[in-house]
Amino acid sequence: MTIAILTDFGTSDNYNGVMEAVIKKLNREADIIYISPEAKNFNIISGSYLLYTSFRYFRKNTIFLVVIDPGVGTERKPLAIKTRNYIFIGPDNGVLYPSIKADEVVDLHVIDNEKVYLSKAISNTFHGRDIFSISAALLSLRVPMDTLGSKISEDRIQKVDFSVRVENNMICTKVIFIDHYGNVALALRDAKVKLGMTAQLKVGGRTYQAWTASTFQDRETGLIVYRNGYGFLELGLNKANASLLLDVKEGDDVCIEGSILVDFSPFI
């Protein structure tokens, strides 16, 4: 069975390697794939985007092990969730929510059975090793999910707010992801734009002009607005960093003229 890992641990430390070792010690046949070992530190918003734009490309019954967990060691719950096609394991901080919502929750448990933890003296700062990895390994061996802990309802878990509002013909939403090129993805999915148009953007009280495009080469200079590779509305520059020009980060508000859009859906 495949276990797909997404963490913000990076590659210079041994955290990811130790998690893999825990899994392989219990199930040496586990097929481990990384969505990314270098998600942005503590960034639940961008982590939720990375998971959401990835999970559908994996085969059915893949287990997604997600450790972007700035609240590790607190009262936030460790979760194991079965959806129609997959299993998700990670902290109850909203990082899993868009993906489990999209694939429809079938069964949801808090991992609170201490008998399945790696040891009786678990670390308050490394639940990825002591709770999440061991849970993923057990589920990959087809141990029933209710072995991990108590069942709870979906309405008791944390969500991330990606609300969309309309103000004076402007559609206002949030920056959801900035890739390493500096392209700025917005929380508008299934986006379709009218090509060859100009649009005003408002960011933090500042106003910018952008041009709708189908790809970066459509315009040598200036901001472009386009549908990205995962279907989200995105702002970019040809061979330059749009996030620096706009001075934005994940979670910031962006408003854009609604007239350039043929269609879109809120992220969740």
Residue frames as qw, qx, qy, qz and C-alpha x, y, z in Angstrom:
[[0.000, 0.887, 0.461, 0.000, 0.00, 0.00, 0.00],
 [0.398, 0.501, -0.016, 0.768, 1.19, 3.54, -0.80],
 [0.367, -0.760, -0.337, 0.418, 1.87, 6.06, 1.96],
 [0.372, 0.659, 0.136, 0.639, 2.20, 9.61, 0.61],
 [0.513, -0.528, -0.333, 0.590, 4.02, 11.98, 2.97],
 [0.171, 0.772, 0.122, 0.599, 3.72, 15.76, 3.18],
 [0.598, -0.609, -0.292, 0.431, 5.74, 17.58, 5.85],
 [0.144, 0.957, -0.105, 0.228, 7.44, 20.88, 6.59],
 [0.807, -0.517, 0.146, 0.246, 10.45, 19.11, 8.15],
 [0.210, 0.859, -0.432, -0.180, 12.85, 19.88, 5.31],
 [0.938, 0.252, -0.224, 0.077, 15.72, 17.69, 4.15],
 [0.279, 0.652, -0.541, 0.451, 18.62, 18.86, 6.29],
 [0.447, -0.396, 0.618, -0.511, 17.35, 17.18, 9.48],
 [0.091, 0.113, -0.986, -0.079, 16.52, 13.56, 10.19],
 [0.494, 0.131, 0.490, -0.706, 12.79, 13.90, 10.93],
 [0.752, 0.343, -0.213, -0.520, 11.49, 12.58, 7.60],
 [0.476, 0.363, -0.801, -0.003, 13.99, 9.73, 7.59],
 [0.125, -0.095, 0.844, -0.513, 13.00, 8.64, 11.10],
 [0.657, 0.223, 0.259, -0.671, 9.31, 8.68, 10.13],
 [0.706, 0.385, -0.498, -0.324, 10.10, 6.47, 7.15],
 [0.239, 0.303, -0.891, 0.241, 12.07, 4.12, 9.41],
 [0.417, 0.014, 0.649, -0.636, 9.11, 3.76, 11.79],
 [0.763, 0.328, -0.018, -0.557, 6.84, 2.87, 8.89],
 [0.635, 0.440, -0.620, -0.138, 9.27, 0.43, 7.28],
 [0.042, -0.301, 0.872, -0.384, 10.06, -1.28, 10.58],
 [0.559, 0.151, 0.608, -0.543, 6.42, -2.24, 10.89],
 [0.766, 0.515, 0.361, -0.133, 5.64, -2.71, 7.20],
 [0.408, -0.428, 0.525, 0.612, 8.72, -3.23, 5.05],
 [0.374, 0.370, 0.725, 0.444, 6.49, -3.51, 1.96],
 [0.103, 0.850, 0.342, -0.388, 5.06, -0.02, 2.33],
 [0.511, 0.445, 0.319, 0.662, 5.50, 2.10, -0.81],
 [0.242, -0.743, -0.248, 0.573, 6.50, 5.59, 0.38],
 [0.391, 0.547, 0.322, 0.667, 6.16, 8.63, -1.89],
 [0.223, -0.449, -0.284, 0.817, 6.74, 12.25, -0.93],
 [0.223, 0.883, 0.392, 0.132, 4.30, 14.92, -2.03],
 [0.289, 0.760, -0.267, 0.517, 6.92, 17.20, -0.50],
 [0.695, -0.354, -0.435, 0.450, 9.30, 17.02, 2.48],
 [0.335, -0.098, -0.091, 0.933, 9.73, 20.78, 2.30],
 [0.086, -0.794, -0.521, -0.300, 6.31, 22.39, 2.65],
 [0.083, 0.640, -0.180, 0.742, 6.49, 25.90, 4.06],
 [0.289, -0.027, -0.753, 0.590, 7.14, 25.96, 7.79],
 [0.073, 0.333, 0.647, -0.682, 4.01, 26.10, 9.96],
 [0.291, 0.209, -0.239, -0.902, 1.92, 27.12, 6.92],
 [0.441, 0.259, 0.819, -0.260, -1.43, 25.36, 7.15],
 [0.526, 0.670, 0.112, -0.512, -2.93, 27.30, 4.24],
 [0.372, 0.616, -0.605, -0.341, -0.25, 26.40, 1.70],
 [0.177, -0.193, 0.962, -0.076, -0.09, 22.84, 3.07],
 [0.559, 0.385, 0.615, -0.401, -3.81, 22.37, 2.49],
 [0.540, 0.697, -0.189, -0.433, -3.33, 23.53, -1.11],
 [0.129, 0.509, -0.835, -0.166, -0.44, 21.13, -1.72],
 [0.333, 0.041, 0.920, -0.201, -2.48, 18.20, -0.40],
 [0.564, 0.542, 0.395, -0.482, -5.64, 19.18, -2.25],
 [0.511, 0.707, -0.307, -0.381, -3.88, 19.57, -5.59],
 [0.080, 0.480, -0.871, -0.065, -2.06, 16.24, -5.16],
 [0.510, -0.108, 0.787, -0.330, -4.30, 13.57, -3.69],
 [0.788, 0.422, 0.184, -0.409, -6.39, 12.78, -6.80],
 [0.514, 0.643, -0.545, -0.159, -3.26, 11.72, -8.71],
 [0.146, -0.369, 0.893, -0.211, -2.60, 8.83, -6.33],
 [0.432, -0.108, -0.841, -0.308, -4.09, 5.39, -6.65],
 [0.663, -0.510, -0.206, -0.508, -7.13, 4.43, -4.62],
 [0.853, -0.470, -0.217, 0.067, -6.55, 3.57, -0.92],
 [0.490, 0.418, -0.325, 0.693, -3.36, 5.64, -0.68],
 [0.519, -0.708, -0.372, 0.301, -2.69, 6.79, 2.89],
 [0.269, 0.747, -0.062, 0.605, -1.78, 10.48, 3.14],
 [0.655, -0.481, -0.331, 0.480, 0.49, 11.22, 6.10],
 [0.179, 0.783, 0.082, 0.590, 0.53, 14.97, 6.66],
 [0.603, -0.538, -0.316, 0.498, 2.69, 16.57, 9.35],
 [0.156, 0.471, -0.005, 0.868, 2.41, 20.34, 9.15],
 [0.602, -0.564, -0.565, 0.022, 1.72, 20.77, 12.80],
 [0.151, 0.539, -0.301, 0.772, 2.54, 24.07, 14.52],
 [0.599, -0.517, 0.153, -0.591, 0.27, 23.02, 17.41],
 [0.745, 0.072, -0.654, 0.105, 2.13, 19.78, 18.15],
 [0.375, -0.017, -0.698, 0.610, 1.95, 18.82, 21.81],
 [0.300, -0.077, 0.233, -0.922, -1.11, 20.96, 22.51],
 [0.515, 0.202, 0.700, -0.451, -4.72, 19.84, 22.86],
 [0.566, 0.434, -0.348, -0.608, -5.21, 19.75, 19.08],
 [0.875, -0.021, 0.435, -0.211, -6.36, 16.27, 18.06],
 [0.072, -0.352, 0.823, 0.440, -4.43, 13.74, 15.96],
 [0.725, 0.322, 0.182, -0.581, -6.81, 12.45, 13.28],
 [0.215, -0.080, 0.900, 0.370, -7.28, 9.39, 11.08],
 [0.527, 0.454, 0.181, -0.695, -9.90, 9.87, 8.37],
 [0.390, 0.137, 0.838, 0.355, -11.26, 7.51, 5.74],
 [0.398, 0.449, -0.068, -0.797, -12.83, 9.12, 2.68],
 [0.863, 0.354, 0.095, -0.346, -14.49, 7.48, -0.31],
 [0.830, 0.502, -0.219, 0.102, -11.16, 6.67, -1.96],
 [0.459, 0.511, -0.492, 0.536, -8.33, 7.43, 0.48],
 [0.660, -0.610, -0.362, 0.248, -7.12, 7.65, 4.06],
 [0.196, 0.757, -0.175, 0.598, -5.75, 10.83, 5.64],
 [0.712, -0.485, -0.352, 0.366, -3.67, 11.08, 8.82],
 [0.352, 0.400, -0.113, 0.839, -2.57, 14.32, 10.43],
 [0.126, -0.219, -0.532, 0.808, -3.27, 17.06, 12.95],
 [0.036, 0.757, 0.650, 0.054, -6.65, 18.65, 13.48],
 [0.218, -0.536, -0.043, 0.815, -5.68, 22.14, 12.37],
 [0.489, 0.719, 0.136, -0.476, -7.47, 22.45, 9.02],
 [0.018, -0.547, 0.688, 0.476, -4.65, 21.21, 6.78],
 [0.215, 0.081, 0.958, 0.172, -6.61, 18.06, 5.87],
 [0.377, 0.473, 0.552, -0.574, -10.03, 19.65, 5.58],
 [0.465, 0.540, -0.239, -0.660, -10.27, 20.75, 1.91],
 [0.270, 0.296, -0.872, -0.280, -9.12, 17.32, 0.71],
 [0.084, 0.168, 0.950, -0.248, -11.32, 15.22, 2.96],
 [0.408, 0.499, 0.336, -0.687, -14.28, 17.44, 2.12],
 [0.422, 0.489, -0.474, -0.598, -13.65, 17.00, -1.60],
 [0.352, 0.166, -0.904, -0.177, -13.46, 13.20, -1.35],
 [0.697, -0.392, -0.210, -0.562, -16.29, 12.88, 1.23],
 [0.156, -0.415, 0.779, -0.444, -15.67, 11.63, 4.74],
 [0.726, -0.132, -0.613, -0.282, -16.72, 8.05, 5.47],
 [0.791, -0.482, -0.335, 0.175, -15.12, 7.45, 8.88],
 [0.170, 0.748, -0.277, 0.579, -13.27, 9.78, 11.24],
 [0.808, -0.451, -0.328, 0.188, -11.32, 8.94, 14.40],
 [0.161, -0.889, 0.379, -0.201, -9.17, 10.71, 16.96],
 [0.750, 0.221, -0.569, 0.255, -5.94, 8.76, 17.43],
 [0.347, -0.666, 0.349, -0.561, -6.28, 8.61, 21.20],
 [0.973, -0.219, -0.063, -0.034, -5.59, 4.94, 21.89],
 [0.148, -0.846, 0.513, -0.011, -2.20, 5.23, 23.59],
 [0.820, -0.168, 0.542, 0.071, -1.60, 1.50, 23.07],
 [0.768, 0.531, 0.252, 0.253, -0.86, 2.18, 19.39],
 [0.032, 0.967, -0.252, -0.015, 1.62, 4.99, 20.09],
 [0.651, 0.519, -0.515, 0.206, 5.27, 4.24, 19.41],
 [0.447, 0.035, -0.703, 0.551, 6.09, 4.31, 23.13],
 [0.357, -0.718, -0.575, 0.165, 4.50, 5.23, 26.45],
 [0.303, -0.682, -0.045, 0.664, 6.73, 8.30, 26.75],
 [0.534, 0.626, 0.391, 0.413, 5.90, 10.07, 23.49],
 [0.349, -0.077, 0.007, 0.934, 7.61, 13.32, 22.57],
 [0.151, 0.758, 0.445, -0.453, 5.53, 16.49, 22.81],
 [0.138, 0.739, -0.262, -0.606, 7.36, 17.85, 19.75],
 [0.139, 0.343, -0.815, -0.446, 7.54, 14.84, 17.41],
 [0.694, 0.197, 0.519, -0.458, 4.07, 13.36, 16.96],
 [0.624, 0.555, -0.398, -0.380, 5.04, 12.68, 13.35],
 [0.307, 0.354, -0.879, 0.090, 7.16, 9.83, 14.62],
 [0.098, -0.069, 0.860, -0.496, 5.31, 8.73, 17.76],
 [0.493, 0.367, 0.566, -0.549, 1.67, 8.96, 16.64],
 [0.590, 0.600, -0.077, -0.535, 1.19, 9.69, 12.93],
 [0.334, 0.502, -0.758, -0.249, 3.80, 7.41, 11.33],
 [0.150, -0.066, 0.964, -0.210, 2.92, 4.41, 13.47],
 [0.547, 0.417, 0.478, -0.547, -0.77, 4.97, 12.69],
 [0.549, 0.596, -0.344, -0.475, -0.06, 5.11, 8.96],
 [0.155, 0.364, -0.916, -0.069, 1.97, 1.91, 9.17],
 [0.341, 0.124, 0.851, -0.379, -0.80, 0.10, 11.06],
 [0.605, 0.532, 0.239, -0.542, -3.44, 1.18, 8.55],
 [0.415, 0.573, -0.600, -0.374, -1.19, 0.10, 5.69],
 [0.046, 0.148, -0.985, 0.077, -1.33, -3.37, 7.27],
 [0.466, -0.328, -0.579, -0.583, -5.13, -3.10, 7.19],
 [0.182, -0.245, -0.744, 0.594, -5.57, -2.77, 10.94],
 [0.055, -0.759, -0.612, -0.215, -9.15, -1.47, 11.47],
 [0.138, 0.571, -0.062, 0.807, -9.28, 2.30, 11.92],
 [0.580, -0.695, -0.107, -0.412, -11.29, 2.08, 15.12],
 [0.847, -0.202, -0.276, 0.407, -8.24, 0.42, 16.71],
 [0.419, 0.355, -0.135, 0.825, -6.56, 3.84, 16.62],
 [0.035, -0.104, -0.452, 0.885, -9.08, 5.60, 18.81],
 [0.240, 0.523, 0.672, -0.466, -12.51, 7.08, 19.31],
 [0.253, 0.494, 0.616, 0.559, -14.87, 8.07, 16.54],
 [0.011, 0.521, 0.275, -0.808, -15.96, 11.71, 16.19],
 [0.469, 0.737, 0.486, -0.013, -18.21, 13.64, 13.81],
 [0.539, 0.396, 0.227, 0.707, -16.96, 15.82, 10.97],
 [0.080, -0.874, -0.190, -0.439, -18.48, 18.95, 12.48],
 [0.646, -0.752, 0.017, 0.134, -16.07, 18.72, 15.41],
 [0.751, -0.068, 0.183, 0.630, -12.86, 19.16, 13.42],
 [0.137, -0.678, 0.057, 0.720, -11.04, 22.34, 12.45],
 [0.587, 0.658, 0.406, 0.242, -11.61, 24.10, 9.13],
 [0.360, -0.232, 0.153, 0.890, -9.64, 26.79, 7.27],
 [0.297, 0.773, 0.372, -0.420, -11.57, 29.84, 6.11],
 [0.322, -0.040, 0.542, 0.775, -11.30, 30.47, 2.36],
 [0.272, 0.714, 0.560, -0.321, -14.41, 32.62, 2.07],
 [0.284, 0.232, 0.448, 0.815, -15.13, 34.61, -1.09],
 [0.080, 0.720, 0.470, -0.505, -16.98, 37.94, -1.05],
 [0.376, 0.559, 0.423, 0.606, -18.05, 40.48, -3.67],
 [0.213, -0.713, -0.225, 0.629, -17.33, 44.20, -3.15],
 [0.229, 0.788, -0.104, -0.561, -18.17, 46.80, -5.83],
 [0.817, 0.535, -0.134, -0.165, -17.89, 44.30, -8.69],
 [0.206, 0.614, -0.745, 0.156, -14.61, 43.00, -7.25],
 [0.925, -0.206, -0.307, -0.089, -14.25, 39.36, -6.19],
 [0.121, -0.736, 0.556, -0.366, -12.24, 39.20, -2.98],
 [0.968, -0.134, -0.211, -0.013, -10.52, 36.05, -1.78],
 [0.554, -0.741, 0.359, 0.118, -7.26, 34.89, -0.20],
 [0.385, 0.624, -0.678, -0.053, -3.80, 34.02, -1.40],
 [0.942, -0.232, 0.113, -0.216, -3.62, 30.27, -0.91],
 [0.877, -0.148, 0.261, 0.375, -0.19, 29.37, -2.29],
 [0.224, 0.901, -0.324, -0.185, 2.98, 31.00, -3.60],
 [0.971, 0.109, 0.040, 0.210, 5.28, 28.66, -5.48],
 [0.639, -0.454, 0.159, 0.600, 9.06, 29.03, -5.70],
 [0.397, 0.392, 0.386, 0.735, 8.73, 31.06, -8.91],
 [0.001, -0.206, -0.255, 0.945, 6.63, 33.62, -7.03],
 [0.313, -0.290, -0.615, -0.664, 3.35, 32.78, -8.78],
 [0.237, -0.035, 0.550, -0.800, 0.40, 33.65, -6.53],
 [0.262, -0.301, -0.863, -0.310, -2.51, 31.16, -6.46],
 [0.370, -0.191, 0.213, -0.884, -5.87, 32.43, -5.19],
 [0.278, 0.095, 0.897, -0.331, -8.61, 30.45, -3.46],
 [0.649, 0.442, 0.052, -0.617, -10.75, 30.32, -6.62],
 [0.402, -0.146, 0.869, 0.249, -10.80, 26.89, -8.25],
 [0.457, 0.498, 0.714, 0.182, -12.28, 25.74, -11.57],
 [0.017, 0.726, 0.011, -0.688, -11.33, 29.20, -12.84],
 [0.549, 0.451, 0.522, 0.472, -11.98, 30.26, -16.42],
 [0.129, -0.621, -0.026, 0.772, -10.85, 33.69, -17.61],
 [0.552, 0.799, 0.237, -0.024, -11.78, 35.82, -20.61],
 [0.704, -0.093, 0.216, 0.671, -8.57, 36.21, -22.59],
 [0.348, 0.407, 0.265, 0.802, -7.20, 39.54, -23.79],
 [0.280, -0.859, -0.309, -0.297, -8.74, 41.65, -21.04],
 [0.251, 0.377, -0.486, 0.747, -7.30, 43.97, -18.41],
 [0.601, -0.624, -0.488, -0.101, -8.32, 43.90, -14.77],
 [0.105, -0.722, 0.377, -0.570, -7.69, 45.86, -11.64],
 [0.709, -0.215, -0.619, 0.262, -6.29, 44.13, -8.56],
 [0.282, -0.787, 0.198, -0.512, -6.44, 45.48, -5.05],
 [0.808, -0.101, -0.482, 0.322, -3.96, 44.20, -2.50],
 [0.543, -0.417, -0.356, 0.636, -3.47, 45.75, 0.93],
 [0.007, 0.855, 0.195, -0.480, -4.82, 49.13, -0.18],
 [0.131, -0.481, 0.536, 0.681, -2.66, 49.14, -3.32],
 [0.734, 0.541, 0.243, -0.331, -4.02, 48.93, -6.89],
 [0.311, -0.345, 0.731, 0.501, -2.41, 47.06, -9.79],
 [0.698, 0.459, -0.128, -0.534, -3.33, 46.35, -13.40],
 [0.472, -0.209, 0.843, 0.148, -3.15, 42.85, -14.81],
 [0.519, 0.351, -0.463, -0.627, -3.83, 41.18, -18.15],
 [0.882, -0.007, 0.397, -0.254, -5.64, 37.89, -18.65],
 [0.268, 0.586, -0.721, -0.256, -3.54, 35.23, -20.34],
 [0.966, -0.001, -0.152, -0.208, -3.37, 31.53, -21.11],
 [0.895, -0.103, -0.103, 0.423, 0.37, 31.21, -20.43],
 [0.451, -0.679, 0.017, 0.579, 3.40, 33.24, -19.36],
 [0.418, -0.047, 0.467, 0.778, 4.67, 33.95, -22.90],
 [0.170, 0.764, 0.581, 0.224, 1.45, 35.78, -23.74],
 [0.045, -0.982, -0.035, -0.179, 2.92, 38.92, -22.20],
 [0.642, 0.375, -0.368, 0.558, 6.57, 39.94, -21.89],
 [0.156, 0.142, -0.482, 0.850, 6.04, 42.38, -19.01],
 [0.468, -0.260, 0.056, -0.843, 3.35, 43.13, -16.45],
 [0.420, -0.056, 0.798, -0.429, 1.12, 41.04, -14.24],
 [0.458, -0.009, -0.689, -0.562, -0.94, 38.29, -15.81],
 [0.615, -0.069, 0.534, -0.576, -4.04, 36.49, -14.54],
 [0.529, 0.258, -0.720, -0.368, -4.53, 32.90, -15.69],
 [0.928, -0.233, 0.025, -0.290, -5.77, 29.42, -14.80],
 [0.136, -0.651, 0.747, -0.012, -2.88, 27.48, -13.28],
 [0.357, 0.242, -0.880, -0.198, -2.02, 23.83, -13.76],
 [0.057, -0.204, -0.921, 0.325, -4.43, 22.77, -11.01],
 [0.077, -0.623, -0.679, -0.381, -7.33, 24.92, -12.16],
 [0.305, -0.727, -0.378, 0.485, -6.90, 27.76, -9.65],
 [0.261, 0.933, 0.082, 0.233, -6.84, 31.43, -10.55],
 [0.740, -0.333, 0.012, 0.584, -3.25, 32.62, -10.36],
 [0.135, 0.984, -0.084, -0.079, -1.26, 35.85, -10.69],
 [0.830, -0.163, 0.246, 0.474, 2.18, 35.77, -12.26],
 [0.135, 0.869, -0.290, -0.378, 4.93, 37.50, -14.17],
 [0.879, 0.449, -0.129, 0.092, 6.88, 36.22, -17.16],
 [0.748, 0.219, -0.339, 0.526, 10.25, 35.07, -15.76],
 [0.034, 0.436, -0.366, 0.822, 9.82, 37.16, -12.61],
 [0.243, -0.250, -0.840, 0.417, 8.40, 36.97, -9.08],
 [0.246, -0.600, -0.408, -0.642, 4.83, 38.26, -8.78],
 [0.609, -0.630, -0.459, 0.146, 4.68, 37.76, -5.00],
 [0.490, -0.261, -0.118, 0.823, 7.52, 40.26, -4.52],
 [0.025, 0.305, 0.317, 0.898, 5.85, 42.82, -6.74],
 [0.473, -0.581, -0.448, -0.488, 2.53, 42.42, -4.91],
 [0.001, -0.382, 0.639, -0.667, 4.17, 42.03, -1.47],
 [0.794, -0.244, -0.066, -0.553, 1.82, 39.21, -0.45],
 [0.021, -0.268, 0.944, -0.193, 1.92, 35.99, 1.52],
 [0.353, -0.295, -0.862, -0.212, -0.48, 33.10, 2.03],
 [0.218, -0.572, -0.684, 0.397, -3.62, 34.25, 3.83],
 [0.028, -0.319, 0.004, 0.947, -3.54, 37.81, 2.48],
 [0.466, 0.649, 0.522, -0.298, -6.65, 39.24, 0.81],
 [0.161, -0.139, 0.536, 0.817, -6.71, 39.98, -2.92],
 [0.477, 0.611, 0.455, -0.439, -9.59, 41.56, -4.84],
 [0.223, -0.110, 0.672, 0.697, -9.90, 41.27, -8.61],
 [0.468, 0.243, -0.119, -0.842, -12.42, 42.56, -11.14],
 [0.617, 0.122, 0.744, -0.226, -15.11, 39.94, -11.59],
 [0.630, 0.639, -0.011, -0.441, -15.71, 40.84, -15.25],
 [0.238, 0.594, -0.735, -0.226, -12.64, 38.87, -16.38],
 [0.267, -0.132, 0.940, -0.166, -14.02, 35.59, -15.07],
 [0.532, -0.053, -0.614, -0.580, -16.27, 33.25, -17.03],
 [0.839, -0.383, -0.310, -0.231, -16.60, 30.88, -14.08],
 [0.218, 0.423, -0.732, 0.487, -15.06, 29.87, -10.75],
 [0.733, -0.502, -0.438, -0.135, -15.84, 28.03, -7.52],
 [0.361, -0.797, 0.391, -0.287, -14.71, 28.85, -3.97],
 [0.213, 0.447, -0.859, 0.128, -11.87, 26.59, -2.79],
 [0.185, -0.230, -0.940, 0.169, -14.20, 24.92, -0.26]]
